[in-house]
Amino acid sequence: MLSALAAAQHEADHYRASVDMARHISWSADASGAICTISARWSEVTGIDVASALDSGWLDALHPDDIDSTKQAWHTALVSKSSVDVDYRLRTPAGYRWFRACASPRLNRFGAVLGWFGTLEDIDDRKRAETALQASEERFRLAAEAAAIGIWDYDVLLGKRLWSDVFRAMLGLAPDVPAEPAIALALVVPEDRPILQQLVDSISQGDAHPRFELTVRIHRANDRALRWMQTSGWRVKSANGRIERVLVTIRDVTKQLTAEQRVRWAAEHDPLTGLINRAAFNSLLDEAIARADRSADPVLTLALFDIDHLKETNDTVGHDAGDLLLRTVAERLVVALGDDVVVSRLGGDEFATIFETPSQEAAEGRIRAALRSLRAPVTTNALTLDCQATAGMAFYPQDGRGARDLLKTADLALYSGKASARGELSRFRPDMRASMQRRTSMLSVARMVARDDRVMPFYQPKVSLSDGTLSGFEALLRWRHDTMGIQGPDTIAAAFDDLAAAISLGERMLERVCADLAGWRDTGLALTRVAVNLSPAEFRRDDLFDRIMRQLRRYDLPAELLELEVTETVFLGRGADSVGDTLAAFHDAGVTVALDDFGTGYASLKHLREFPVDVIKIDRSFVADLLTDPGDAAIVNAVLGLANQLGIAVVAEGVETPEQAAYLRAQNCGQAQGYLFGRPMPAEAAEALLAADSKGFNAHQQPVDEVGLVRRRSSAV
């Protein structure tokens, strides 16, 4: 018996020792819930002696805010004879700390409660961490709502999903719609569902990447509006590395993406026609060449299209009409060439296309068909516009080994076509390179001539056929080369078709002519009219009249001393009205207007009727065979008869024999010029010729068949 008591006492002592060593506080209570025992740990933690905690004394150590909830939890356990688990704060020397109280009833075989055994565990650190986390999450929630960010919170351990109200509103869902992935997935556009489903599965399985992002399109549930949703997600791991939680934020980035798309579209497209621009075209051309290098079968074709006379349309009808023409050409090219062709507006009046065909012949056929489709007139506001383009074509790789080379060769073909085959297709030929190089060289020299003031007017005399007197000069452009001496205009012929070069040379030429006239006047010489040639390019700028009249005023010269020679090419095209207005302004100001190379154009009679022409110059090609070719004689006679009836003066060019001069005089031709009367001469020789003709502009000397005086003067130079 003693041995049994000793054993029981030993077991009890061991239990008390174990309880005292435990970090938690052990306690027991009777069936009514009154505390019977409590471990010494109580006093160490709370600073309250054990005796004071017995029965219901422990309640005095509770935080006032936790007393009612704790009593309620304990009462529920007593009534239900079930375990109790409650958190509350106990007073300690360092202040209140959180504890977790857990207790279970001990029942007899009849189910009656014999007593309660429980523990108190200090959970203050964990509780504060949870509180801090909750506060942080609340701040995050408020910030997310303020920033219109939706939240999808998934508790992996509990399998619980939460959607914020903002997220539901983004989806167009009511606040009470459950947070089910299938509901959100059903709103996603079909093309984006697979990748989102993969992400949802990954999240559900708890093996999502630590950080993930995804942008998908949805049709909002309430109005079916298309919206772009950008999702960003994080996974939260426990201490053992297990994923406990996945947090996803969602932003509606529709406006942002739409704005970015507009910016990107604007950076790559022409705003007027909607076609891709030069930068995007160059990139696509590089890609097309790379594909062609990988496949030797298709023929890669680059074609450039240039709208004919677009500037004239802008100048005469207005830029609205020109814009309509550009849009129409763009639309017709896209329709005519098909969806497999890249069509671009490179700028101004130039378009470009890239496409692949089985053969070069097939490519040519498609381009010619496109050119034909462009030729239908464009009608707007009761106004009909002609529509036509010229095309240049090059093939890869035979016409260029890279994008830049291919563009150059196609441009050469286009330039050649605009010079000789407007409205048609020109295919690149190797000899075009040499032609372009010559043109480039001419332009370079012309710019140097204008920049360095190397222009030197040479003057060819014009005489009155009735009496052989000097009636004027034609100023012909020459320029001075440092080593090769005086050069003719043929060495820089390309410059007269270039707007900038033609204007620069024209200004230099007119300035030198005016300076020569002013110099002759200042020496006391009687002046005679001087004719200056205008290139068609000079009419392409609308300040031609002002520039020329400004030079005359600068040197205090009367307008009657200046004659402007133009060819019929300035009247061709839609710019004819503006040319006519400019010439009319010169005519009204007293400047003489002469039509050069008459008879070699296309609509001379129409031009004589519609434009202010004071002088006709019969082209030298008709004068050369005047005495041997009845056809040329008939043309000359007809021109002279027409001019006399219209009251227009006539100058015959290229007169080289007395017989030619005599024939022209007999047909009442008023003036002539040519080697018979004098070759083009420098200003000093022209001045000497004026000085020798002491009677000046209105002098009367021997008839033309006794041309000794004029011939002697010309032979002196």
Secondary structure as GFF3:
##gff-version 3
##sequence-region A 1 717
A	DSSP	alpha_helix	2	21	.	.	.	ID=ss1
A	DSSP	beta_strand	25	30	.	.	.	ID=ss2
A	DSSP	beta_strand	35	38	.	.	.	ID=ss3
A	DSSP	alpha_helix	41	46	.	.	.	ID=ss4
A	DSSP	alpha_helix	50	53	.	.	.	ID=ss5
A	DSSP	three_ten_helix	57	61	.	.	.	ID=ss6
A	DSSP	three_ten_helix	64	66	.	.	.	ID=ss7
A	DSSP	alpha_helix	67	80	.	.	.	ID=ss8
A	DSSP	beta_strand	84	92	.	.	.	ID=ss9
A	DSSP	beta_strand	95	107	.	.	.	ID=ss10
A	DSSP	beta_strand	113	122	.	.	.	ID=ss11
A	DSSP	alpha_helix	124	146	.	.	.	ID=ss12
A	DSSP	beta_strand	149	155	.	.	.	ID=ss13
A	DSSP	beta_strand	160	163	.	.	.	ID=ss14
A	DSSP	alpha_helix	165	171	.	.	.	ID=ss15
A	DSSP	alpha_helix	181	187	.	.	.	ID=ss16
A	DSSP	three_ten_helix	190	192	.	.	.	ID=ss17
A	DSSP	alpha_helix	193	204	.	.	.	ID=ss18
A	DSSP	beta_strand	211	219	.	.	.	ID=ss19
A	DSSP	beta_strand	226	237	.	.	.	ID=ss20
A	DSSP	beta_strand	243	252	.	.	.	ID=ss21
A	DSSP	alpha_helix	254	268	.	.	.	ID=ss22
A	DSSP	alpha_helix	278	294	.	.	.	ID=ss23
A	DSSP	beta_strand	299	307	.	.	.	ID=ss24
A	DSSP	alpha_helix	310	316	.	.	.	ID=ss25
A	DSSP	alpha_helix	319	337	.	.	.	ID=ss26
A	DSSP	beta_strand	342	347	.	.	.	ID=ss27
A	DSSP	beta_strand	350	357	.	.	.	ID=ss28
A	DSSP	alpha_helix	360	374	.	.	.	ID=ss29
A	DSSP	beta_strand	378	380	.	.	.	ID=ss30
A	DSSP	beta_strand	383	385	.	.	.	ID=ss31
A	DSSP	beta_strand	389	396	.	.	.	ID=ss32
A	DSSP	alpha_helix	403	420	.	.	.	ID=ss33
A	DSSP	beta_strand	425	427	.	.	.	ID=ss34
A	DSSP	alpha_helix	431	451	.	.	.	ID=ss35
A	DSSP	beta_strand	455	464	.	.	.	ID=ss36
A	DSSP	beta_strand	470	481	.	.	.	ID=ss37
A	DSSP	beta_strand	485	487	.	.	.	ID=ss38
A	DSSP	three_ten_helix	489	497	.	.	.	ID=ss39
A	DSSP	alpha_helix	499	522	.	.	.	ID=ss40
A	DSSP	beta_strand	530	533	.	.	.	ID=ss41
A	DSSP	three_ten_helix	536	540	.	.	.	ID=ss42
A	DSSP	alpha_helix	544	554	.	.	.	ID=ss43
A	DSSP	three_ten_helix	559	561	.	.	.	ID=ss44
A	DSSP	beta_strand	562	566	.	.	.	ID=ss45
A	DSSP	three_ten_helix	568	571	.	.	.	ID=ss46
A	DSSP	alpha_helix	576	589	.	.	.	ID=ss47
A	DSSP	beta_strand	592	598	.	.	.	ID=ss48
A	DSSP	alpha_helix	604	610	.	.	.	ID=ss49
A	DSSP	beta_strand	615	618	.	.	.	ID=ss50
A	DSSP	alpha_helix	620	624	.	.	.	ID=ss51
A	DSSP	alpha_helix	630	646	.	.	.	ID=ss52
A	DSSP	beta_strand	649	652	.	.	.	ID=ss53
A	DSSP	alpha_helix	658	666	.	.	.	ID=ss54
A	DSSP	beta_strand	671	672	.	.	.	ID=ss55
A	DSSP	alpha_helix	683	692	.	.	.	ID=ss56
A	DSSP	three_ten_helix	696	698	.	.	.	ID=ss57
A	DSSP	three_ten_helix	704	706	.	.	.	ID=ss58
A	DSSP	alpha_helix	708	715	.	.	.	ID=ss59
###
